[in-house]
Amino acid sequence: MSNFRIKFIFSILFIIILLFLKTDFWGPDDPIYYAYTASVVNDRDLNPVNHIYDQYTYVFWDGTIGISPTYNLPSHHNHGGVVLWAPFYLSAEAIRFIDRKAGLGMIPEGAGDILNKVSLSFSTAVFGFLALVLSFLFARLFFSSGTSLITVFAVFFGTPVSYFTVGETGNANIVAMLFTVLTLWFLLYAVTSRKETDFFLLGVFFGIAMAVKVDLWLLLFVIGGVFLWLLYHKRTTWLKGVFFIAGIIPPFLFKTVNDFIKYGRLHMGEFGVLNLKDNYLIEQLFSTHRGFLYTSPILFICFSGIIIVLLKYFRVSRLSAMRSPENIIILFLSFYIIIKTVVISNRFGWSGGTLGPRPLVSDFPVFVLLYGTVFSFFKSRYIKAGIILLSGFFILWNFMCSLEFLTGYDFKYIPGVPSLYERVANLFVHWSEISDKCLPSGDSLSLKWAILAPLFFPVLYVSFKLLDKTGITGNSLLQCKHVKFPFSGKIFTIITLFLFLGYGTVTVLNVVNNRINVLRLKEEGFFDHRFFILKPGEYEKAENLSTMVEMIYVFKNKGDMERVRKIEQNIKSMYGQEIMEYYRWYYKRYEEIVKKYFWPCIKGMNHLKN
């Protein structure tokens, strides 16, 4: 396929993304990521306590808000994404300043908050689109351009990646997706380089990635696995591994300092949402209520790629395996997906109030490789055509489940799923409501184009420059003297230094200003009402209880009272007998809200105090 045609197709995709882009920067964890960014820019710290809305999860059942002993909001959601979000927030501030000084009148009075959210929503579109381009280029190292293009589009539209790119844009999953594909590229660059310093830079980059999203921690398995494989075959040295670990340490220390300020003690909140008392692997994959494979059945094709990878690796001789290290990369990525899927099934619920396999959105480049493995495995044109047709049906199914999530009908279907005809008919009945929710309107629409106009072409220009690097297919991928990287070593270094200096600056600002801002808020009487100090074991209390309430609602409506009793016992053992009175009131309100609004639980919870 010609490079011009590839660029044209990606241009159309970018235009489609921007046309359907929601600009309110709302997301499944809203408003925490907007609050983090606003706090860094306006207060120069990482305490979003004065930037959250009443709807946030840490607003408890009686309207009070739980904070840590340092008077910080003890959110377990990672804050590293601010390094990339803050420039877009600042660009919105700059546009508003220029508009006011030049007297253009493009930005209405009082629309500053809307403009900031439009700009941050645009960042999600940009990061998502760049991740698609880089995933396509990475796939080109293994497959033809046609196969790579098909896989990127199939996985994008067949999974929630498309929804979280244009719909609930206030999320960290899309940023994590970009970090995942960049990690794979930087890993490939480091192992083909003779410089130990490139492994140090890879460590620095990955250390910052771990502060962006907890999901990315498990990529250590891939990096470590590839490194040990190379070490075993004497293609690298222990010294490079030492440099990699040394690179991780500084950003990890930054994160530790920020977490210590947040909690007042050493605490890793992202691991506080893992449930060692229960496991939801079967429900997580197959449940008709937001099960991963049920909502996005195209993942069946992707997971089938794991079987093909194992067969290809273990059926060849040891010598052949050594000569085909691209199989090693996909092999470790396959194990990584299996491990991650099992690990996240030990949360307090498989859904968490969001659409299907949202925790796997960051692994988009991995699923692209797995889908491409299946598609390229079969040589018959008829089988390939069958895979494309099947993928088309899976895409439509994923689209239908996404719309049912939007309308809240997926809650109505918990006791029993009606026929396909009924489900489609119900969506047509609510089509006007769906259109209102899918398309931006009002002030945000005009502000949307104020942001897009100056930034649209620069993004396409960068993408076109990347697409000029097409890569090759070969049997010496990790030796790859002939592989064309979409960036040079200099760009690799610049990106890493930018992220490191950005995160380091945020950390220094947080150390200097966090306590000062807390004292200022105290003097202003901000903490006089509604706020109370949480105990260390309660930092994730509201998050975990809300998820368990959702699971109880699902199992009760399915008639599985044994699972209901087990979850209620977990609530009592974790938080004591006194919590049960709150729980029963909370569940009753939750049930009323679902019945009244037919709305996803994370949004339904926003009405709890009303």
Buried (B, 14 or more C-beta within 10 A) or exposed (E): EEEEEBBEBBEEBBEEBBEBBBBBBBBBBBBBBBBBBBBBBEBBBBBBBBBBEEBBBBBBBEEBBBBBEBBBBBBBBBBBBBBBBBBBBBBBBEBBEEBEEEEEEBBEEEBEEBBBBBBBBBBBBBBBBBBBBBBBBBBBBBBBBEBBBBBBBBBBBBBBBBBBBBBBBBBBBBBBBBBBBBBBBBBBBBBBBEEBBBBBBBBBBBBBBBBBBBBBBBBBBBBEBBBEBBBEEEBBEEEBBBBBEBBBEBBBEBBBBBBBBBBBEEBEBBEBBBBEEBBBBEBBBEBBBBBBBBBBBBBEBBBBBBBBBBEBBEEBEEEEBBEBBBBBBBBBBBBBBEEBBEBBBBBBBBBBBBBBBBBBBBBBBBBBBBBBBBBBBEEEEEEBEEBEEBBBEBBEBBBBBBBBBBBBBBBBBBEEBEEEEEBEEBBEEBEEEBEEEBEBEEBBEBBBEBBBEEBBEEBBEBBBEBBEBBBEBBEBBBBBEEBEBBBEBEEBBEBBEBBBEBBBBBBEBBBEBBBEBBEEBEEEEBBEEBBEEBEEEBBBBBBBBBBBBBBBBBBBBBEEEEBBEBBBEBBBEBBEEEBEEBBEEBBEBBBEBBEEBBBBBBBBBBBBBE
